[in-house]
Amino acid sequence: MKKIMIGLVAVSSLVFGTGCGGDVCEDIADAFEGLDAKTEDCPSINAVVGNLEFTDEDIDECKSDFEDCSGDDKDALNDTIDCINDLPDCEEGEEASWSQKFTACSEKSEDVTCE
């Protein structure tokens, strides 16, 4: 389980360390903030992703960074957002499976180069 948690933290950093912009920044913040409800039945995962919050400053910085994003980068970020929004609720005993799905979503933007 510890390995899963480390992976979730790393993936969250990967996605939020990446530039995004316009509504994309707000959409990705909303997607990650929505993980609280999706993981409420999986306390160990919820402890990692359930309290993600983004300030107006975070979103403004993201929007500024978005100017450096290519069309492919924007598409990858949107794919990540859609995938996270489509994740099922995590169910007790299914943490490893859910974590793999979450990681797969985040990997959609691992090649994004704008920051």
Buried (B, 14 or more C-beta within 10 A) or exposed (E): EEEBBEBBEEBBEBBBEBBBBEEBBBBBBBBBBBBBEBBEBBEBBBEBBBEBEBEEEEBEBBBEBBEEBEEEBBBBBBEBBEBBBEBEEBEEEBBEEBBEBBBEBBBBBEEBEBE
